[in-house]
Amino acid sequence: MNCMHKEIRERIIREISENLNNKTCVHACWLGESDANNEVDSFSDIDLFLCVDDYKIDEIILNLLIII
């Protein structure tokens, strides 16, 4: 993976993490697929899994869309 792609991925993941960290309705957040299997390359997307209170799903998705 080239350096630029790696930096962009890391920045996106960091910003998502910082945004979700203070949300009490988010009970868990993890990366799956290539990140979980340590197989990230320049074609890898970000597979983000969340455990969120049902009544807050729309709000969390909107917040994530604003970030990315």
Secondary structure as UniProt FT lines:
FT   HELIX           3..21
FT   TURN            24..25
FT   STRAND          26..31
FT   TURN            33..38
FT   TURN            42..43
FT   STRAND          48..52
FT   HELIX           54..56
FT   HELIX           57..67
//
